[in-house]
Amino acid sequence: MKKFVLLIGAILLANLGSAQEDTRIGGFLAYGTEVESLGIGANAEFPIATNLVISPSLIYYFPREEEGIDINWFEANGNVNYYFLDSDGIGFYGLAGLNYTSVKVSGDSGFGGDISVSDGRLGLNLGAGANFIIGGSVIPFAELKYVIIDEGQLVLMGGVKFNI
């Protein structure tokens, strides 16, 4: 394991001299299969090496109510995206990273008072995405990831990124 980490570190250091120059920020809509709700999010891309970017994101899912119980859900992600294809028309990438998911459930206890419970979990992200280069600084994108956490969740996202 130690040799593997050293190898990855050496590869990253060898590529640092040829880092990409495009830093991007963006916004998107998302749908999570476990939460069964639409969400809104923000993301960024910070290049660290040729074809490699760090991509943090936040997603806030719109609250929903089930039988008098309110459910609020958000997630924070720290991914690394590797661009397999980055041509004039499309940029296709694979992603892997960490996920933190927080769920808050609140409602009437049935005994004249309110009750509120929250929980946070760490998970892993695996997925892929595509940027559609249409010219200018606006870049539409789509992304699909699977969050490996408890029962798991598939998340579908679509939005725009802006070169800054």
PEHU-V374640 format. One record per residue. N is the residue number from 1. OMEGA is omega in whole degrees, 0 to 359 (* if undefined). BURIAL is 1 if it has 16 or more other ideal C-beta (glycine too) atoms within 10 Angstrom, else 0. Layout:
[[N;OMEGA;BURIAL] [N;OMEGA;BURIAL]]
//
This chain:
[[1;181;0] [2;179;0] [3;179;0] [4;179;0] [5;178;0] [6;178;0] [7;179;0] [8;178;0] [9;179;0] [10;178;0] [11;179;0] [12;179;0] [13;179;0] [14;182;0] [15;184;0] [16;181;0] [17;182;0] [18;183;0] [19;175;0] [20;184;1] [21;186;0] [22;170;0] [23;184;0] [24;170;1] [25;182;0] [26;177;1] [27;184;0] [28;169;1] [29;182;0] [30;173;1] [31;179;1] [32;184;1] [33;180;0] [34;180;1] [35;181;1] [36;182;0] [37;175;1] [38;179;0] [39;177;1] [40;185;0] [41;176;1] [42;179;0] [43;178;1] [44;174;1] [45;178;1] [46;182;0] [47;177;1] [48;179;0] [49;177;1] [50;178;0] [51;184;1] [52;179;1] [53;170;1] [54;186;0] [55;175;1] [56;176;0] [57;175;1] [58;176;0] [59;174;1] [60;179;0] [61;180;1] [62;182;0] [63;176;0] [64;182;0] [65;176;0] [66;176;0] [67;178;0] [68;179;0] [69;178;0] [70;180;0] [71;176;1] [72;188;1] [73;171;1] [74;177;1] [75;174;1] [76;185;0] [77;172;1] [78;184;0] [79;168;1] [80;179;1] [81;175;1] [82;181;0] [83;177;1] [84;182;0] [85;179;0] [86;182;0] [87;182;0] [88;185;0] [89;185;0] [90;173;0] [91;181;1] [92;183;0] [93;170;1] [94;181;0] [95;174;1] [96;180;0] [97;181;1] [98;180;0] [99;169;1] [100;181;0] [101;178;1] [102;179;0] [103;176;1] [104;180;0] [105;180;0] [106;179;0] [107;179;1] [108;182;0] [109;183;0] [110;180;0] [111;178;0] [112;179;0] [113;178;0] [114;177;0] [115;180;0] [116;180;0] [117;176;0] [118;181;0] [119;176;0] [120;182;0] [121;173;0] [122;178;0] [123;179;1] [124;176;0] [125;170;1] [126;181;0] [127;181;1] [128;179;0] [129;179;1] [130;171;0] [131;180;1] [132;185;0] [133;183;0] [134;182;0] [135;182;0] [136;184;0] [137;178;0] [138;183;0] [139;174;1] [140;179;0] [141;174;1] [142;183;0] [143;177;1] [144;179;0] [145;174;1] [146;179;0] [147;179;1] [148;183;0] [149;181;1] [150;179;0] [151;180;0] [152;179;0] [153;172;1] [154;182;0] [155;177;1] [156;183;0] [157;174;1] [158;182;0] [159;180;1] [160;173;1] [161;180;1] [162;174;0] [163;177;0] [164;*;0]]
//
